[in-house]
Amino acid sequence: MQTIRSMFNPKCSSDVRLDGKTAIVTGANTGIGKETAKDLAARGARVVLACRDMAKGEQAASEIMREMNGAKVVVRQLDLGDTKSICMFAENIYNTEKTLDYLINNAGVAICPYAKTVDGYEMQFGVNHLGHFFLTFLLLDLLKHSAPSRVINVSSTVYAMGKIQFDDLNGDKDYHPVRAYAQSKLANVLFTRELAKRTEAQGVMAFSVDPGIVNTEITRHIRRPLVDIAKIFSFLIRTPAEGASTTIYCIVTPENEMFTGGFYKNCARADSCRAGEDDGTALKLWAASCHLLGIRWR
Ligand SMILES: NC(=O)c1ccc[n+]([C@@H]2O[C@H](COP(=O)([O-])OP(=O)(O)OC[C@H]3O[C@@H](n4cnc5c(N)ncnc54)[C@H](OP(=O)(O)O)[C@@H]3O)[C@@H](O)[C@H]2O)c1
């Protein structure tokens, strides 16, 4: 069983150290984000746990510090569904961090009933895409200043089912939880492609990642019978640490072996499907996101 598991769940075997580096991980209080933060801290990085709920964040930080003597982790409040919170978070980062080497846009909400963010965007599009788009926009100067630096957007292979509904980005006319999730994950892939083009010359690389099927709290909105059926295929279901492997791979792999703008899974570059390579849609999404957020990002 262990051999079958390892066939389906490749691990990042690199022992690269990250002493002196600084990383931000969104949604770091649980699941894949917490394991990503733990791995980075074990490599010596200073890690900012960007969490919506400070109590949960402090709990995760205590766990990491208990497991690792001398781990450099701090918790900062960030609600990706609230642009004021994102602004305050970014301001705090500029006040406290001299450099930012890795921005890991990991937080996510999946397949939830229709809901809106504080700013009135549909929850999955608002948190998974717009929140991270805005956060990256605000932190880009620091990333450029710290170059070579990297942005990792945690997407999902579900993106291949996605379509960007430009006439109904917020699902006001027709909302389907799975469709909205797939749209948000496609947006992660398209944002990565466009960001990579715009920042390559300044030494900021960008990658999108599929963590695999991972046993986390992400299933909180998914109906019980479906979750139970999935357990039959338990050899395919990854632990949160295994789910963090491809993100870590995208951080520690040498620059000359990485393709900025690329989609990665199973600790390797993966073919992206046509929807994920549509540069016209990527550009249109960029413009629509700027318009919704009221920002100029050329
Ligand atoms: N698990 C999988 O099988 C799977 C597969 C493909 C892709 N992914 C992607 O992997 C990423 C991590 O998911 P996970 O599986 O680790 O899920 P998880 O255990 O549910 O963790 C999600 C994290 O995102 C945070 N979050 C949600 N809404 C937020 C907001 N408005 N502001 C700030 N943080 C917020 C959560 O905070 P709270 O604890 O406060 O809610 C939590 O820390 C997501 O982007 C997900 O789409 C997961």
The ligand as an ORCA input file, in Angstrom:
! r2SCAN-3c Opt
* xyz 0 1
  N      -7.460     19.963     -0.573
  C      -7.502     19.688     -1.867
  O      -7.808     18.544     -2.279
  C      -7.161     20.728     -2.880
  C      -7.124     20.359     -4.243
  C      -6.815     21.325     -5.193
  C      -6.517     22.614     -4.789
  N      -6.570     22.954     -3.465
  C      -6.252     24.340     -3.105
  O      -5.302     24.346     -2.061
  C      -5.418     25.563     -1.309
  C      -5.385     25.258      0.175
  O      -6.537     24.500      0.498
  P      -6.614     23.414      1.667
  O      -6.992     22.140      1.014
  O      -5.443     23.493      2.556
  O      -7.949     23.952      2.389
  P      -8.295     24.342      3.913
  O      -7.765     23.311      4.846
  O      -9.758     24.593      3.885
  O      -7.500     25.707      4.129
  C      -7.895     26.878      3.464
  C      -7.241     28.064      4.121
  O      -7.690     29.239      3.440
  C      -8.113     30.173      4.448
  N      -9.099     31.126      3.963
  C     -10.348     30.903      3.497
  N     -10.965     32.049      3.237
  C     -10.097     33.056      3.546
  C     -10.147     34.475      3.522
  N     -11.250     35.129      3.154
  N      -9.058     35.175      3.905
  C      -7.939     34.544      4.321
  N      -7.830     33.197      4.397
  C      -8.901     32.473      4.017
  C      -8.691     29.301      5.553
  O      -8.826     30.046      6.749
  P      -9.910     29.602      7.882
  O      -9.332     28.393      8.561
  O     -10.008     30.803      8.744
  O     -11.178     29.289      7.135
  C      -7.615     28.230      5.600
  O      -6.513     28.680      6.318
  C      -6.711     26.229     -1.790
  O      -6.387     27.272     -2.673
  C      -7.435     25.117     -2.542
  O      -8.267     25.615     -3.570
  C      -6.879     22.044     -2.489
*
